[in-house]
Structure formats: structure tokens, C-alpha cells
Amino acid sequence: MAFVGSVGGVGAPARGSFVCGRANGCAVSDARSSGAALCGARAQRVRARHAVADVTMVSMKAKNAARAFRTIETKEQLDAVISTGKLVVVKFGSPSCRSCKFLEKECPFISREFSQDTVDFVQLNLKESRDLFKELGIKTMPTVHLYRLDKGLLEEMAVAPNQISKLKELIALHEPLADQLARP
């Protein structure tokens, strides 16, 4: 089998390219890379695989977004969330912070581990809520606060990428039971 359409020199296939199984050995690349045009039935199969992959990726993003932290911008919104009586996990971050971006990717996985009936996850962005950051004394990002109506601020933690498991432990420690929330 010969490699056609190489970029890295003789014998090295271009990224995303492969050789067609037809006898003429025409170069075939998937629809996402620049290269030779797709041929016949093989092209249809490749396009069908990519369509399924795209639908799967969109549904995965929607599922993660549904479980991601809700964004709030004001002190009133924060007070309203805390007044529900649930444990409230508040993430303070910035779009330009690398650790915040890492924590943002972990948020859906963290929130899935806890019941939506007992824990509420929200986030505040520095760009939209600079005054609230100052009022609450946030100096390090990302910082996570845990609040509960009856006890106020329970924990404050500057979260580094290697401290995700510690954050989960803190949430589990303070997570109220569902029957505790139902009591007057």
C-alpha cells in the first residue's frame, strides 16, 4: 500500500488522509483535511461517519451545558440562589485565567456527582461582576465559595487544577441531605 498526498515527505501520510481501497490507488482524504477529493462510495461513508460524529458531539455538549455551572452577575442573584436553602457552590473566575479554563472544563463532571435537589452550582465572571469580586474580597482565581442559608459562608478555597478532588470532598462534606431541606 502506498501513501499518497504526503506532507511530511515520502512515505508519510498527510494528517487525516488515507489511501482508497480501489485498484487505482487514488488518494482519498476525509472531508475535514485539505487534500485530494473523495471518491465515490468511500466518500459517502466518510461523510456519514462525520455526520454521526457531529451529532454525537453536539448532544454531548448540550448534556454538559445542562449540568454546567449557571452564570450569575449580581449580588441580588447570588442572594436569591443562597436563599433556596441548598448548598451553593460559587465559582469565581475570569476568561483569561488558565486555571479558570481548566476548572470550567471540569465543572460539568463535578456537578454531575451531586444531587441537583441538594446542591446548586453557579459561577461569577470577573468581567461582568468586578464590584462583587471586590465586595466579597476575591483576590485569587479561580476561587470557590460554599454557602448555605442557615450558616452563610462555609468554605473558601482557591482551586488549583490538582485540587479538584479536595473540592469534591468539601462539597460532599457540606452537602445537606434531601430530607433536611424538606423540613421547615
Backbone as CSV, one residue per row, in Angstrom:
resi,resn,N_x,N_y,N_z,CA_x,CA_y,CA_z,C_x,C_y,C_z
1,MET,0.849,-1.168,0.000,0.000,0.000,0.000,0.893,1.229,0.000
2,ALA,0.647,2.132,-0.897,1.440,3.355,-0.988,0.698,4.500,-0.329
3,PHE,1.451,5.421,0.228,0.850,6.612,0.812,0.811,7.704,-0.241
4,VAL,-0.326,8.316,-0.368,-0.490,9.360,-1.371,-0.845,10.645,-0.650
5,GLY,-0.397,11.752,-1.169,-0.750,13.034,-0.579,0.035,13.309,0.686
6,SER,1.305,12.937,0.698,2.077,13.098,1.921,2.487,14.548,2.099
7,VAL,2.613,14.955,3.351,3.039,16.295,3.695,4.438,16.238,4.280
8,GLY,4.692,15.252,5.109,5.960,15.162,5.830,7.059,14.480,5.039
9,GLY,6.944,14.349,3.771,7.974,13.705,2.965,7.471,12.397,2.392
10,VAL,8.340,11.681,1.722,7.971,10.452,1.052,7.575,9.400,2.079
11,GLY,6.441,8.764,1.848,6.005,7.668,2.693,5.228,8.088,3.926
12,ALA,5.142,9.361,4.235,4.402,9.811,5.418,3.041,10.340,4.978
13,PRO,1.949,9.763,5.474,0.640,10.230,5.061,0.321,11.590,5.659
14,ALA,-0.450,12.371,4.927,-0.913,13.652,5.449,-1.880,13.391,6.596
15,ARG,-1.951,14.307,7.510,-2.855,14.151,8.649,-4.286,14.025,8.146
16,GLY,-4.962,12.969,8.563,-6.353,12.769,8.176,-6.527,12.144,6.804
17,SER,-5.434,11.768,6.124,-5.594,11.180,4.802,-5.338,9.685,4.859
18,PHE,-5.891,8.980,3.896,-5.678,7.554,3.786,-5.787,7.188,2.324
19,VAL,-5.438,5.977,2.008,-5.440,5.552,0.616,-6.715,4.778,0.329
20,CYS,-7.330,5.065,-0.784,-8.562,4.407,-1.186,-8.282,2.930,-1.462
21,GLY,-9.255,2.089,-1.162,-9.104,0.662,-1.368,-9.296,0.244,-2.816
22,ARG,-9.594,1.179,-3.677,-9.793,0.839,-5.085,-8.459,0.487,-5.750
23,ALA,-8.566,-0.231,-6.830,-7.370,-0.715,-7.525,-6.519,0.428,-8.061
24,ASN,-7.136,1.558,-8.392,-6.348,2.643,-8.991,-5.515,3.399,-7.947
25,GLY,-5.760,3.119,-6.648,-4.939,3.722,-5.608,-5.076,5.226,-5.502
26,CYS,-6.246,5.763,-5.851,-6.408,7.214,-5.786,-6.323,7.701,-4.345
27,ALA,-5.859,8.898,-4.176,-5.732,9.472,-2.831,-7.107,9.874,-2.328
28,VAL,-7.404,9.493,-1.124,-8.688,9.839,-0.528,-8.383,10.480,0.813
29,SER,-9.008,11.584,1.084,-8.822,12.186,2.396,-10.193,12.401,3.002
30,ASP,-10.232,12.507,4.306,-11.526,12.755,4.903,-11.942,14.192,4.601
31,ALA,-13.207,14.480,4.811,-13.777,15.761,4.411,-13.214,16.926,5.205
32,ARG,-12.524,16.674,6.300,-12.066,17.766,7.147,-10.639,18.205,6.851
33,SER,-9.869,17.454,6.114,-8.499,17.866,5.839,-8.407,18.378,4.414
34,SER,-7.404,19.204,4.172,-7.220,19.657,2.798,-6.408,18.592,2.087
35,GLY,-6.828,18.208,0.946,-6.144,17.151,0.222,-6.937,16.790,-1.006
36,ALA,-6.700,15.620,-1.512,-7.381,15.176,-2.716,-8.869,14.997,-2.440
37,ALA,-9.645,15.076,-3.487,-11.099,14.939,-3.353,-11.465,13.495,-3.021
38,LEU,-12.572,13.318,-2.353,-13.050,11.987,-2.007,-13.609,11.309,-3.251
39,CYS,-13.544,9.991,-3.281,-14.072,9.289,-4.427,-15.298,8.470,-4.035
40,GLY,-16.265,8.417,-4.899,-17.455,7.594,-4.858,-18.044,7.169,-3.528
41,ALA,-18.231,5.841,-3.394,-18.902,5.255,-2.237,-18.111,5.502,-0.962
42,ARG,-16.815,5.511,-1.065,-15.980,5.759,0.119,-16.254,7.155,0.679
43,ALA,-16.422,8.124,-0.192,-16.705,9.493,0.233,-18.026,9.559,0.990
44,GLN,-19.027,8.835,0.522,-20.324,8.838,1.199,-20.211,8.233,2.591
45,ARG,-19.436,7.155,2.736,-19.269,6.542,4.045,-18.540,7.478,5.009
46,VAL,-17.517,8.162,4.506,-16.769,9.094,5.346,-17.675,10.232,5.788
47,ARG,-18.447,10.801,4.862,-19.363,11.891,5.209,-20.407,11.430,6.223
48,ALA,-20.903,10.214,6.089,-21.897,9.682,7.022,-21.287,9.527,8.418
49,ARG,-20.042,9.031,8.498,-19.375,8.906,9.793,-19.198,10.266,10.454
50,HIS,-18.805,11.268,9.661,-18.614,12.606,10.211,-19.942,13.213,10.668
51,ALA,-21.006,12.952,9.935,-22.321,13.469,10.333,-22.742,12.873,11.674
52,VAL,-22.542,11.571,11.850,-22.873,10.921,13.124,-21.997,11.477,14.239
53,ALA,-20.703,11.662,13.956,-19.788,12.206,14.967,-20.199,13.622,15.359
54,ASP,-20.605,14.442,14.375,-21.018,15.813,14.673,-22.266,15.838,15.537
55,VAL,-23.258,14.983,15.237,-24.481,14.924,16.035,-24.160,14.464,17.450
56,THR,-23.291,13.469,17.576,-22.899,12.976,18.895,-22.208,14.075,19.691
57,MET,-21.315,14.827,19.039,-20.594,15.896,19.718,-21.553,16.989,20.173
58,VAL,-22.518,17.365,19.350,-23.491,18.387,19.723,-24.317,17.921,20.916
59,SER,-24.768,16.655,20.909,-25.566,16.159,22.027,-24.735,16.083,23.300
60,MET,-23.434,15.750,23.203,-22.575,15.719,24.378,-22.395,17.123,24.939
61,LYS,-22.214,18.115,24.042,-22.061,19.493,24.511,-23.339,19.966,25.189
62,ALA,-24.493,19.631,24.636,-25.763,20.027,25.251,-25.931,19.379,26.618
63,LYS,-25.557,18.115,26.731,-25.662,17.411,28.014,-24.742,18.052,29.045
64,ASN,-23.509,18.386,28.646,-22.586,19.032,29.570,-23.054,20.429,29.944
65,ALA,-23.591,21.169,28.978,-24.054,22.526,29.258,-25.206,22.505,30.252
66,ALA,-26.055,21.492,30.170,-27.191,21.410,31.079,-26.719,21.206,32.516
67,ARG,-25.581,20.593,32.706,-25.069,20.313,34.038,-23.979,21.297,34.456
68,ALA,-23.607,22.215,33.589,-22.555,23.155,33.926,-23.058,24.185,34.934
69,PHE,-22.137,24.933,35.499,-22.485,25.969,36.461,-23.289,27.069,35.773
70,ARG,-24.355,27.546,36.406,-25.133,28.673,35.884,-24.355,29.960,36.133
71,THR,-24.425,30.898,35.226,-23.737,32.171,35.386,-24.682,33.190,36.004
72,ILE,-24.212,33.858,37.052,-24.946,34.960,37.659,-24.044,36.188,37.634
73,GLU,-24.627,37.387,37.786,-23.834,38.600,37.650,-23.950,39.556,38.825
74,THR,-24.993,39.460,39.646,-25.213,40.458,40.688,-25.303,39.831,42.072
75,LYS,-25.157,40.674,43.081,-25.289,40.251,44.476,-26.715,39.779,44.744
76,GLU,-27.699,40.413,44.135,-29.098,40.025,44.319,-29.349,38.615,43.791
77,GLN,-28.769,38.301,42.643,-28.910,36.953,42.092,-28.242,35.930,43.011
78,LEU,-27.075,36.266,43.543,-26.375,35.369,44.460,-27.210,35.147,45.718
79,ASP,-27.770,36.227,46.280,-28.616,36.104,47.475,-29.850,35.253,47.206
80,ALA,-30.425,35.396,46.011,-31.604,34.599,45.649,-31.266,33.115,45.585
81,VAL,-30.102,32.785,45.041,-29.688,31.383,44.949,-29.427,30.824,46.342
82,ILE,-28.765,31.594,47.198,-28.462,31.145,48.562,-29.746,30.952,49.360
83,SER,-30.750,31.780,49.104,-31.999,31.709,49.874,-32.811,30.443,49.604
84,THR,-32.419,29.639,48.632,-33.132,28.385,48.364,-32.915,27.355,49.470
85,GLY,-31.867,27.531,50.271,-31.584,26.591,51.353,-30.644,25.473,50.944
86,LYS,-30.372,25.340,49.658,-29.437,24.322,49.198,-28.003,24.752,49.514
87,LEU,-27.089,23.811,49.428,-25.678,24.154,49.449,-25.390,24.814,48.113
88,VAL,-24.777,25.994,48.137,-24.491,26.719,46.900,-22.982,26.771,46.701
89,VAL,-22.535,26.257,45.576,-21.123,26.280,45.208,-20.956,27.404,44.196
90,VAL,-20.172,28.422,44.568,-19.973,29.592,43.713,-18.532,29.600,43.235
91,LYS,-18.365,29.604,41.912,-17.025,29.647,41.317,-16.776,31.061,40.799
92,PHE,-15.675,31.650,41.254,-15.273,32.976,40.805,-14.115,32.797,39.838
93,GLY,-14.214,33.372,38.639,-13.162,33.181,37.661,-13.114,34.277,36.621
94,SER,-12.208,34.097,35.675,-12.017,35.043,34.588,-11.746,34.273,33.302
95,PRO,-12.222,34.783,32.169,-11.972,34.081,30.905,-10.494,34.051,30.506
96,SER,-9.686,34.945,31.050,-8.271,34.974,30.673,-7.388,34.130,31.589
97,CYS,-7.959,33.516,32.612,-7.210,32.724,33.590,-7.128,31.266,33.128
98,ARG,-5.916,30.716,33.032,-5.743,29.350,32.549,-6.330,28.325,33.518
99,SER,-6.129,28.526,34.820,-6.688,27.597,35.801,-8.210,27.656,35.790
100,CYS,-8.760,28.852,35.548,-10.222,29.003,35.461,-10.762,28.223,34.263
101,LYS,-10.043,28.250,33.156,-10.457,27.497,31.968,-10.439,25.995,32.257
102,PHE,-9.415,25.536,32.979,-9.355,24.129,33.338,-10.535,23.753,34.229
103,LEU,-10.795,24.586,35.247,-11.913,24.319,36.144,-13.236,24.365,35.389
104,GLU,-13.335,25.239,34.404,-14.548,25.338,33.579,-14.818,24.012,32.865
105,LYS,-13.765,23.364,32.394,-13.932,22.061,31.731,-14.359,20.979,32.716
106,GLU,-13.938,21.101,33.970,-14.272,20.108,34.996,-15.658,20.318,35.604
107,CYS,-16.204,21.516,35.477,-17.482,21.857,36.124,-18.611,20.867,35.834
108,PRO,-18.846,20.477,34.584,-19.938,19.522,34.342,-19.737,18.200,35.066
109,PHE,-18.499,17.751,35.157,-18.218,16.477,35.815,-18.392,16.588,37.329
110,ILE,-18.007,17.731,37.885,-18.177,17.953,39.319,-19.663,18.012,39.663
111,SER,-20.418,18.781,38.898,-21.842,18.973,39.222,-22.657,17.694,39.056
112,ARG,-22.237,16.791,38.160,-22.959,15.524,37.974,-22.865,14.603,39.185
113,GLU,-21.841,14.779,40.000,-21.626,13.881,41.137,-22.548,14.182,42.319
114,PHE,-23.254,15.308,42.270,-24.088,15.707,43.402,-25.528,15.924,42.952
115,SER,-26.448,15.700,43.862,-27.870,15.815,43.561,-28.247,17.271,43.302
116,GLN,-29.022,17.491,42.256,-29.495,18.835,41.949,-30.521,19.305,42.980
117,ASP,-31.053,18.378,43.770,-32.013,18.734,44.812,-31.328,19.336,46.029
118,THR,-30.051,19.046,46.221,-29.368,19.494,47.438,-28.226,20.478,47.195
119,VAL,-27.684,20.523,45.984,-26.547,21.393,45.692,-26.840,22.194,44.425
120,ASP,-26.544,23.487,44.485,-26.719,24.369,43.334,-25.352,24.927,42.955
121,PHE,-25.024,24.921,41.675,-23.725,25.368,41.195,-23.893,26.632,40.363
122,VAL,-23.182,27.705,40.739,-23.223,28.956,39.990,-21.802,29.477,39.818
123,GLN,-21.646,30.399,38.875,-20.339,30.994,38.647,-20.482,32.489,38.410
124,LEU,-19.452,33.215,38.781,-19.378,34.648,38.541,-18.136,34.920,37.718
125,ASN,-18.272,35.816,36.746,-17.186,36.161,35.859,-16.653,37.536,36.252
126,LEU,-15.343,37.690,36.315,-14.712,38.941,36.717,-15.148,40.107,35.828
127,LYS,-15.271,39.872,34.529,-15.630,40.965,33.615,-16.998,41.554,33.919
128,GLU,-17.970,40.704,34.241,-19.330,41.187,34.484,-19.567,41.577,35.935
129,SER,-18.760,41.083,36.868,-19.064,41.247,38.297,-17.875,41.765,39.100
130,ARG,-17.131,42.686,38.545,-15.922,43.194,39.200,-16.217,43.771,40.595
131,ASP,-17.310,44.516,40.738,-17.654,45.105,42.042,-17.966,44.029,43.081
132,LEU,-18.651,42.978,42.666,-18.983,41.884,43.578,-17.722,41.140,44.017
133,PHE,-16.757,41.008,43.112,-15.471,40.391,43.467,-14.800,41.196,44.575
134,LYS,-14.804,42.532,44.414,-14.189,43.397,45.429,-14.947,43.306,46.748
135,GLU,-16.265,43.333,46.686,-17.097,43.272,47.891,-16.866,41.977,48.672
136,LEU,-16.701,40.869,47.959,-16.507,39.578,48.618,-15.029,39.276,48.916
137,GLY,-14.132,40.175,48.497,-12.710,40.010,48.802,-12.016,38.928,47.999
138,ILE,-12.444,38.705,46.767,-11.826,37.684,45.912,-10.548,38.261,45.321
139,LYS,-9.413,37.653,45.652,-8.122,38.132,45.156,-7.419,37.101,44.282
140,THR,-7.812,35.843,44.407,-7.189,34.750,43.665,-8.240,34.082,42.798
141,MET,-7.831,33.694,41.595,-8.770,32.990,40.720,-8.138,31.692,40.250
142,PRO,-8.907,30.650,40.102,-10.313,30.542,40.496,-10.458,30.325,42.001
143,THR,-11.470,30.930,42.554,-11.823,30.736,43.957,-13.222,30.154,44.004
144,VAL,-13.445,29.251,44.936,-14.763,28.652,45.111,-15.239,28.931,46.533
145,HIS,-16.473,29.406,46.649,-17.124,29.588,47.950,-18.251,28.581,48.075
146,LEU,-18.457,28.084,49.273,-19.610,27.235,49.565,-20.483,27.975,50.572
147,TYR,-21.754,28.158,50.220,-22.705,28.876,51.060,-23.881,27.962,51.399
148,ARG,-24.450,28.216,52.576,-25.736,27.627,52.919,-26.491,28.675,53.711
149,LEU,-27.800,28.775,53.476,-28.635,29.811,54.068,-28.495,29.878,55.582
150,ASP,-28.564,28.729,56.232,-28.544,28.727,57.699,-27.168,29.025,58.292
151,LYS,-26.083,28.853,57.510,-24.739,29.029,58.063,-23.904,30.081,57.338
152,GLY,-24.397,30.632,56.247,-23.633,31.622,55.493,-22.477,30.981,54.741
153,LEU,-21.330,31.687,54.720,-20.143,31.181,54.025,-19.543,30.032,54.825
154,LEU,-19.500,28.854,54.224,-18.958,27.664,54.890,-17.472,27.486,54.612
155,GLU,-17.097,27.610,53.366,-15.711,27.370,52.954,-15.333,28.354,51.855
156,GLU,-14.052,28.692,51.822,-13.472,29.485,50.741,-12.203,28.771,50.318
157,MET,-12.064,28.546,49.018,-10.927,27.758,48.560,-10.444,28.272,47.209
158,ALA,-9.154,28.585,47.115,-8.538,28.883,45.826,-8.221,27.534,45.196
159,VAL,-8.786,27.266,44.043,-8.706,25.932,43.443,-7.640,25.893,42.358
160,ALA,-6.646,25.050,42.563,-5.643,24.766,41.542,-6.083,23.482,40.822
161,PRO,-5.596,23.252,39.609,-6.003,22.049,38.876,-5.794,20.740,39.640
162,ASN,-4.803,20.680,40.516,-4.557,19.438,41.249,-5.406,19.322,42.518
163,GLN,-6.335,20.262,42.749,-7.153,20.247,43.952,-8.635,19.960,43.681
164,ILE,-8.948,19.438,42.518,-10.332,19.130,42.166,-10.917,18.107,43.137
165,SER,-10.138,17.092,43.497,-10.655,16.070,44.411,-10.927,16.651,45.795
166,LYS,-10.104,17.589,46.245,-10.345,18.241,47.536,-11.635,19.063,47.487
167,LEU,-11.879,19.730,46.373,-13.119,20.489,46.204,-14.331,19.564,46.284
168,LYS,-14.262,18.417,45.626,-15.357,17.446,45.680,-15.589,16.960,47.107
169,GLU,-14.507,16.735,47.849,-14.634,16.301,49.247,-15.321,17.359,50.099
170,LEU,-14.961,18.631,49.895,-15.596,19.715,50.647,-17.093,19.810,50.342
171,ILE,-17.442,19.667,49.078,-18.856,19.720,48.699,-19.598,18.562,49.353
172,ALA,-19.013,17.370,49.292,-19.651,16.193,49.904,-19.786,16.357,51.417
173,LEU,-18.803,16.974,52.051,-18.837,17.188,53.492,-20.001,18.096,53.910
174,HIS,-20.255,19.127,53.104,-21.276,20.113,53.454,-22.620,19.885,52.770
175,GLU,-22.697,18.890,51.896,-23.953,18.637,51.175,-25.057,18.219,52.165
176,PRO,-26.149,18.972,52.182,-27.246,18.567,53.073,-27.996,17.388,52.475
177,LEU,-28.624,16.632,53.313,-29.467,15.539,52.827,-30.777,16.123,52.329
178,ALA,-31.407,15.466,51.379,-32.648,15.972,50.794,-33.745,16.113,51.845
179,ASP,-33.787,15.215,52.828,-34.848,15.303,53.853,-34.605,16.501,54.789
180,GLN,-33.354,16.960,54.929,-33.064,18.150,55.719,-33.631,19.403,55.058
181,LEU,-33.613,19.420,53.730,-34.152,20.569,53.007,-35.666,20.628,53.094
182,ALA,-36.317,19.487,53.207,-37.768,19.439,53.224,-38.346,19.894,54.564
183,ARG,-37.551,19.800,55.633,-38.039,20.213,56.954,-38.198,21.731,57.033
184,PRO,-39.237,22.189,57.752,-39.418,23.645,57.890,-38.445,24.248,58.873
